[in-house]
Amino acid sequence: MDRAAARGMEVAIVTNGHRLAEYLPILRRAKVREIQVTLDGPREIHDRRRPLLGGGSTFDAIVAGVDATLAAGIPVNLRVVIDRDNLEALPALANFAIERGWTKAPSFKTQLGRNYELHHCHTGPQVLYSRLEMYEALFDLAQRHPEVLEFHRPAYSIAKYLFDNGSTPPPLFDACSGCKTEWAFDHTGRIYSCTATVGKVGEEVGTFWPAVTRDDAEITRWQDRDVLAIEACRECPVRLACGGGCASVARNRTGDLHSTDCRPIRELLELGTAAYLPGLDAGEKS
Ligand code: SF4
């Protein structure tokens, strides 16, 4: 943190948050852009999904860390990782956050992550949602529990942006940050394109230890990937809202980095217009 401060760099932190309050004096030494903390539901659900190693509750310590971070004026990005096991508990977590005053804090934001299969090693794939299934379930949940929207307003592709700004967002030529704005470093000295590939044998793009090396051909392939480079995307009508998706998911699916990870843009826009433009029926909206 001292070195970041000396270089005038902002730091973004991802943590399980269990000892966040204790670390705050150290974290405050540099400018913190945000601290991302995960709560997977209210106490009972969260503690079941994210217990201490060896057992034990983590919820109260994380909540105390979020309280202290917000009180210090440091932005908190509260992440909830969603699957079929905890979605119905989201209203309870939303109410908890509302009652605690978090949702009124200017430096508080939320992010819903989808629990998904990246490496074919998930122990319970039946609980996973597809991207569209998750947003459909969220839409249905928010109809029944509008407080969910006070906690988190889903983007539904570009629908929230359209509703909030009255204009389209900048075109998205590239949805993937790998080897562009994102790199990942593991404990063995290898460098990867992003957090989705870190640790995968054979997917490193260089090393930082014991020597600094770069696989420039592979890095260039990552950096060149966008909706103009992927043949199937070039004529796609939703390409500038989709951006070609995640390169790692695409390569897991096809073996080729320059292939598609299609996002259900049209269906998401339909959900988004129904959520943010109530009063119109689906036909009028489309
Ligand atoms: S929906 Fe599929 S084909 Fe269209 S831009 Fe996205 S990844 Fe490419």
Residues whose N, C-alpha, C, O or C-beta is under 5 A from the ligand:
A	BS01	SF4	A232 C233 C236 V238 R239 C242 G243 G244 G245 T260 D261 C262 R263
